[in-house]
Amino acid sequence: MHNHILGLEKRGVGGRIGFVVSTKTSVVRLRDIAKKLNVSVSTVSRALGKETSNLVAPELRKKIREVAWEARYIPHPAAQLMRKPNIHLITVLLPFNSGIFLSDYYGTVLSGVISASRDLGTETRVALIGDTEADGEIAEQMQRVAIGAGGLFYTARPLDADELAKIEDLGRPVVVISGCLPPGIELSAIHVNTVGSDNVTGAYEITRELLQLGHRRIGFINGLATSRDAGERGTGFLKAMKEHGGIIDPRIMVRGDFSSEAGMLGWQQIKRHGPLPTAVVCGNDAIAFGVLESLAADKINCPGQVSVVGFDDTRGAVHVTPKLTTVRQPIAQLGRAATELLIRRLQTEGGPEVEHLVFPMEIIRRQSMAPPGAA
């Protein structure tokens, strides 16, 4: 049975808040009540729940229940399931993309989740998050796809600050992979659990190693400014260049997406500005693959004339020529750690309000890096 309410117009009667019934049909939802009372959806949900009502102040709880009663609010069966999560079920949220299950990155993340789930005796479910207006807001999609799940692991598209705030207010254990966080926000200011890699130190170490080999003019082809991973890798690169005598030339510091096409276009741009660099640091392996292809087309020897290094240590790193020196991100470990964190939160009470787990990265030395002029 549905409720028939129009506009939920608020009228004060003796200090109480009422709703005006009219002929237009709609369903009263938790967020309608929350909006009228200027509180969060999770607060309304807790106030109306038998097991969680004591978490809301008595006066506010009474007011919420009065509004819900007068609006003839009826909990949706799915919403009731959401308040009774299965602590043995983890939902992993991936971006809606036709090739997502062929991705090295997401496949490795999932392998870590599944490995931890098997060891801990839990179940794993995968759901896809869209990025179009028709798909709806991120938090709403998460509510829909996570019915019955105890915890959520978000690895989908990058979040902006407003979307992150709504996820923080979901009222259930959530872990966000740090690459999806908005750039420029300190982890200490983020109120949701996160797992991620130390991109700053990884980029710093690989750049410093190039400088110690004797390289001074080093190009940099990175991801877009909207990417947190790209921002952190850029920070590490610049820090090493400043501290160890690198020549910083903004003209050979290029941005694009994390693709081999961006690597090829980036190299074409770098070639137009002054003497060629003796090394190029790439924001990920795909960019590095594009640079290696362009160098081969230009008959430029790697690493004899130009060294190239990547990031992530994807499976293709050992199948290119020369084999790619790269910074390994512990991708499977991120999936495992996120699952363990969620299960720990679901099975125990107390502990820190949020946890931010940051894992070190490792330089994997192969054939694409050498001292300048090694040819």
C-alpha positions as CSV (number, residue, x, y, z in Angstrom):
1,M,0.0,0.0,0.0
2,H,1.3,3.5,-0.9
3,N,0.9,6.8,0.9
4,H,-0.7,9.6,-1.1
5,I,1.0,12.9,-0.1
6,L,1.6,16.0,-2.1
7,G,4.6,18.3,-1.5
8,L,4.7,17.4,2.2
9,E,3.8,21.0,3.0
10,K,4.8,21.7,6.6
11,R,2.3,23.4,8.9
12,G,2.8,24.2,12.6
13,V,-0.1,23.2,14.9
14,G,0.6,23.5,18.6
15,G,4.3,23.1,18.1
16,R,3.9,20.0,16.0
17,I,4.8,19.5,12.3
18,G,2.0,18.3,10.0
19,F,1.7,17.3,6.4
20,V,-1.1,18.4,4.0
21,V,-2.7,15.6,2.0
22,S,-3.8,16.3,-1.6
23,T,-4.6,14.6,-4.8
24,K,-1.1,14.2,-6.2
25,T,0.4,10.8,-5.5
26,S,3.9,10.2,-4.2
27,V,5.6,8.0,-1.6
28,V,6.9,9.4,1.7
29,R,10.5,8.4,2.1
30,L,13.0,8.8,4.9
31,R,14.7,11.6,3.1
32,D,11.4,13.6,2.9
33,I,11.1,13.5,6.6
34,A,14.8,14.3,7.1
35,K,14.5,17.3,4.8
36,K,11.5,18.7,6.7
37,L,13.3,18.4,10.0
38,N,16.7,19.4,8.7
39,V,18.4,16.3,9.9
40,S,20.2,13.5,8.2
41,V,18.5,10.4,6.7
42,S,20.5,8.1,9.0
43,T,19.2,10.1,12.0
44,V,15.6,9.5,10.9
45,S,16.3,5.8,10.2
46,R,17.8,5.4,13.7
47,A,14.9,7.1,15.4
48,L,12.4,4.9,13.7
49,G,14.3,1.6,14.2
50,K,13.5,-0.5,17.3
51,E,17.1,-1.4,18.0
52,T,18.6,2.0,17.2
53,S,16.1,4.6,18.5
54,N,18.1,5.0,21.7
55,L,20.9,6.5,19.7
56,V,18.8,9.6,19.0
57,A,18.1,12.3,21.6
58,P,14.6,11.7,23.2
59,E,13.1,15.1,22.1
60,L,14.3,14.7,18.5
61,R,13.2,11.1,18.4
62,K,9.7,12.0,19.5
63,K,9.5,14.7,16.9
64,I,10.7,12.4,14.1
65,R,8.2,9.8,15.1
66,E,5.3,12.3,15.2
67,V,6.2,13.5,11.7
68,A,6.4,9.9,10.4
69,W,3.1,9.1,11.9
70,E,1.3,12.1,10.5
71,A,2.8,11.5,7.1
72,R,1.6,7.9,7.3
73,Y,5.1,6.7,6.6
74,I,5.4,3.0,5.8
75,P,8.9,1.5,5.7
76,H,9.8,0.0,2.3
77,P,10.6,-3.7,2.5
78,A,14.1,-2.9,1.0
79,A,14.7,-0.3,3.7
80,Q,13.8,-2.8,6.4
81,L,16.4,-5.2,5.0
82,M,18.9,-2.3,5.0
83,R,18.4,-2.0,8.7
84,K,19.1,-5.7,9.2
85,P,22.4,-6.1,7.4
86,N,24.1,-9.5,7.0
87,I,27.4,-9.1,8.7
88,H,28.8,-11.9,6.6
89,L,28.2,-10.2,3.3
90,I,30.5,-7.5,1.7
91,T,29.5,-5.6,-1.4
92,V,32.3,-4.3,-3.6
93,L,31.2,-1.3,-5.7
94,L,32.9,-1.1,-9.1
95,P,32.4,1.6,-11.9
96,F,29.9,0.7,-14.6
97,N,32.1,0.0,-17.5
98,S,31.8,-2.6,-20.3
99,G,35.4,-3.7,-19.8
100,I,35.6,-3.5,-16.0
101,F,35.9,-7.3,-15.5
102,L,38.9,-7.4,-17.9
103,S,40.8,-4.8,-16.0
104,D,44.1,-5.8,-14.3
105,Y,43.5,-3.3,-11.6
106,Y,40.0,-4.2,-10.6
107,G,40.6,-7.9,-11.1
108,T,43.5,-7.8,-8.7
109,V,41.5,-5.8,-6.1
110,L,38.7,-8.4,-6.3
111,S,41.2,-11.2,-5.9
112,G,42.3,-9.6,-2.6
113,V,38.7,-9.2,-1.4
114,I,37.8,-12.8,-2.3
115,S,40.9,-14.2,-0.7
116,A,40.1,-12.4,2.6
117,S,36.4,-13.4,2.4
118,R,37.3,-17.1,2.0
119,D,39.7,-17.0,5.0
120,L,37.1,-15.1,7.1
121,G,34.1,-17.2,6.1
122,T,32.2,-14.3,4.6
123,E,30.5,-13.7,1.2
124,T,31.3,-11.2,-1.5
125,R,28.9,-9.5,-3.9
126,V,29.8,-7.2,-6.7
127,A,27.6,-4.2,-7.8
128,L,28.2,-1.6,-10.5
129,I,27.9,2.2,-9.9
130,G,26.9,4.3,-12.9
131,D,28.0,7.9,-13.7
132,T,25.1,9.3,-15.6
133,E,22.3,11.5,-14.3
134,A,19.8,8.7,-15.0
135,D,21.8,6.5,-12.6
136,G,21.2,8.8,-9.7
137,E,23.4,10.1,-6.9
138,I,26.3,7.9,-5.7
139,A,24.9,7.5,-2.2
140,E,21.4,6.6,-3.5
141,Q,23.0,4.0,-5.8
142,M,24.9,2.6,-2.9
143,Q,21.7,2.3,-0.9
144,R,20.0,0.4,-3.7
145,V,22.7,-2.1,-4.6
146,A,23.7,-2.8,-1.0
147,I,20.4,-4.2,0.3
148,G,21.2,-6.8,3.0
149,A,25.0,-6.2,2.9
150,G,26.9,-5.7,6.1
151,G,29.7,-3.5,4.7
152,L,30.5,-1.7,1.5
153,F,33.9,-1.4,-0.3
154,Y,33.8,1.6,-2.8
155,T,36.2,1.4,-5.7
156,A,34.1,3.0,-8.4
157,R,34.4,6.4,-10.0
158,P,36.2,9.4,-8.3
159,L,34.1,11.2,-5.7
160,D,33.7,14.9,-5.2
161,A,33.4,16.5,-1.8
162,D,29.6,16.5,-1.7
163,E,29.4,12.9,-2.7
164,L,32.0,11.9,-0.1
165,A,30.0,13.7,2.7
166,K,26.9,11.7,1.8
167,I,28.8,8.5,1.9
168,E,30.2,9.4,5.3
169,D,26.5,9.7,6.5
170,L,25.3,6.3,5.2
171,G,25.2,4.9,8.7
172,R,27.0,1.6,7.9
173,P,30.6,0.4,7.6
174,V,32.1,1.7,4.4
175,V,35.7,1.6,3.1
176,V,36.7,3.8,0.2
177,I,39.8,3.1,-1.8
178,S,41.9,6.3,-1.6
179,G,42.2,6.8,-5.3
180,C,38.5,7.6,-5.4
181,L,38.8,10.3,-2.8
182,P,38.7,14.0,-3.9
183,P,42.2,15.4,-4.5
184,G,43.7,17.8,-2.0
185,I,41.8,16.7,1.1
186,E,43.9,15.4,4.0
187,L,43.0,12.0,5.2
188,S,42.6,13.4,8.7
189,A,39.6,15.4,7.4
190,I,37.9,12.4,5.9
191,H,35.3,10.7,8.1
192,V,35.1,7.3,6.3
193,N,37.4,4.4,6.4
194,T,40.0,4.3,3.6
195,V,42.7,2.0,2.2
196,G,45.4,3.2,-0.2
197,S,49.0,3.2,-1.3
198,D,51.7,5.8,-0.4
199,N,51.8,7.4,-3.8
200,V,53.9,10.4,-2.7
201,T,56.7,8.2,-1.3
202,G,56.6,5.9,-4.3
203,A,56.9,8.7,-6.8
204,Y,59.6,10.4,-4.7
205,E,61.7,7.2,-4.5
206,I,61.6,6.3,-8.2
207,T,62.4,9.9,-9.2
208,R,65.3,10.1,-6.7
209,E,66.7,6.9,-8.1
210,L,66.7,8.4,-11.6
211,L,68.5,11.5,-10.2
212,Q,71.1,9.3,-8.4
213,L,71.8,7.6,-11.7
214,G,72.7,11.0,-13.1
215,H,69.5,12.1,-14.8
216,R,68.7,15.8,-14.4
217,R,66.3,16.8,-17.2
218,I,63.3,14.4,-16.5
219,G,60.0,14.6,-18.2
220,F,56.7,13.7,-16.4
221,I,53.5,12.5,-18.0
222,N,50.8,12.2,-15.4
223,G,47.0,11.6,-15.0
224,L,44.4,14.3,-14.8
225,A,44.3,16.9,-12.0
226,T,40.9,15.4,-10.9
227,S,42.7,12.2,-9.9
228,R,43.9,11.9,-6.3
229,D,46.5,9.3,-7.3
230,A,47.9,11.6,-10.0
231,G,48.0,14.5,-7.6
232,E,50.0,12.5,-5.0
233,R,52.4,11.1,-7.6
234,G,53.0,14.6,-8.9
235,T,53.7,15.8,-5.4
236,G,56.3,13.1,-4.9
237,F,58.0,13.8,-8.3
238,L,58.4,17.5,-7.6
239,K,59.6,16.9,-4.1
240,A,62.4,14.6,-5.3
241,M,63.3,17.0,-8.2
242,K,63.7,19.9,-5.8
243,E,65.6,18.1,-3.1
244,H,68.1,16.2,-5.4
245,G,69.0,18.7,-8.1
246,G,66.5,17.9,-10.9
247,I,65.8,20.5,-13.7
248,I,62.1,21.4,-13.4
249,D,60.7,22.4,-16.7
250,P,56.9,22.8,-16.8
251,R,56.9,22.4,-20.6
252,I,57.9,18.7,-20.2
253,M,55.4,18.0,-17.5
254,V,52.2,16.8,-19.2
255,R,48.8,15.7,-18.1
256,G,46.3,13.3,-19.7
257,D,44.2,10.3,-18.8
258,F,45.8,7.1,-17.5
259,S,46.1,5.6,-21.0
260,S,48.7,4.6,-23.6
261,E,47.3,7.2,-25.9
262,A,48.0,9.9,-23.3
263,G,51.6,8.5,-23.2
264,M,52.0,8.9,-26.9
265,L,50.5,12.4,-27.0
266,G,52.6,13.4,-24.0
267,W,55.8,12.3,-25.7
268,Q,54.9,14.3,-28.8
269,Q,54.4,17.4,-26.6
270,I,57.7,16.9,-24.7
271,K,59.6,16.5,-28.0
272,R,58.7,20.1,-29.0
273,H,60.4,21.8,-26.0
274,G,64.1,22.0,-25.9
275,P,66.5,19.1,-25.6
276,L,65.0,15.8,-25.0
277,P,64.9,14.6,-21.4
278,T,67.1,11.7,-20.5
279,A,64.2,10.1,-18.6
280,V,60.4,10.2,-18.3
281,V,58.4,9.4,-15.2
282,C,54.9,8.1,-16.1
283,G,51.8,8.3,-13.8
284,N,50.9,4.7,-14.5
285,D,52.1,1.8,-16.6
286,A,49.6,2.4,-19.5
287,I,51.1,5.9,-20.0
288,A,54.6,4.3,-20.0
289,F,53.5,1.8,-22.7
290,G,52.5,4.7,-24.9
291,V,55.9,6.4,-24.4
292,L,57.8,3.2,-25.2
293,E,55.8,2.8,-28.4
294,S,56.6,6.4,-29.4
295,L,60.3,6.1,-28.6
296,A,60.5,2.9,-30.8
297,A,58.7,4.8,-33.6
298,D,61.2,7.7,-33.3
299,K,64.1,5.2,-33.2
300,I,65.1,6.5,-29.8
301,N,66.8,3.8,-27.7
302,C,65.3,3.0,-24.3
303,P,67.1,3.1,-21.8
304,G,70.3,4.1,-23.7
305,Q,69.0,7.5,-24.7
306,V,65.8,7.9,-22.6
307,S,64.8,5.9,-19.5
308,V,61.1,5.3,-18.9
309,V,59.5,4.3,-15.6
310,G,55.8,3.5,-14.8
311,F,53.5,3.0,-11.9
312,D,51.4,0.1,-10.6
313,D,53.3,-2.9,-12.0
314,T,50.5,-4.3,-14.2
315,R,50.9,-7.6,-16.0
316,G,51.9,-5.9,-19.2
317,A,55.0,-4.5,-17.6
318,V,57.0,-7.6,-18.4
319,H,55.6,-8.0,-21.9
320,V,56.9,-4.8,-23.4
321,T,60.3,-4.1,-24.8
322,P,62.3,-3.2,-22.8
323,K,60.6,-4.7,-19.8
324,L,59.3,-1.8,-17.7
325,T,60.8,-0.5,-14.4
326,T,57.8,0.5,-12.4
327,V,56.5,1.2,-8.9
328,R,54.4,-1.7,-7.6
329,Q,51.2,-0.9,-5.8
330,P,50.0,-3.6,-3.4
331,I,46.6,-3.8,-5.2
332,A,45.5,-7.2,-3.9
333,Q,46.6,-6.2,-0.4
334,L,44.2,-3.2,-0.6
335,G,41.3,-5.4,-1.4
336,R,42.2,-7.8,1.5
337,A,42.7,-5.0,4.0
338,A,39.4,-3.4,3.1
339,T,37.6,-6.6,3.7
340,E,39.3,-7.3,7.0
341,L,38.6,-3.8,8.1
342,L,34.9,-4.1,7.3
343,I,34.5,-7.4,9.0
344,R,36.3,-6.1,12.1
345,R,33.8,-3.2,12.2
346,L,30.8,-5.4,11.7
347,Q,31.7,-7.9,14.4
348,T,33.1,-5.7,17.1
349,E,32.0,-2.5,18.8
350,G,34.1,0.4,19.8
351,G,37.5,1.1,18.3
352,P,38.6,4.2,16.4
353,E,35.9,6.2,14.6
354,V,37.6,5.8,11.3
355,E,40.8,4.1,10.0
356,H,43.1,5.1,7.2
357,L,45.4,2.3,6.1
358,V,48.3,3.4,3.8
359,F,50.5,0.7,2.4
360,P,54.1,1.2,1.1
361,M,55.0,0.8,-2.6
362,E,58.0,-1.0,-4.1
363,I,60.3,-0.2,-7.0
364,I,60.5,-3.1,-9.4
365,R,63.7,-2.7,-11.4
366,R,63.7,-4.1,-14.9
367,Q,65.3,-3.0,-18.2
368,S,63.8,0.4,-19.0
369,M,65.9,2.4,-16.5
370,A,69.7,3.1,-16.8
371,P,72.2,5.9,-16.3
372,P,71.9,8.7,-19.0
373,G,74.0,8.0,-22.1
374,A,74.2,4.3,-21.4
375,A,74.0,3.5,-25.1
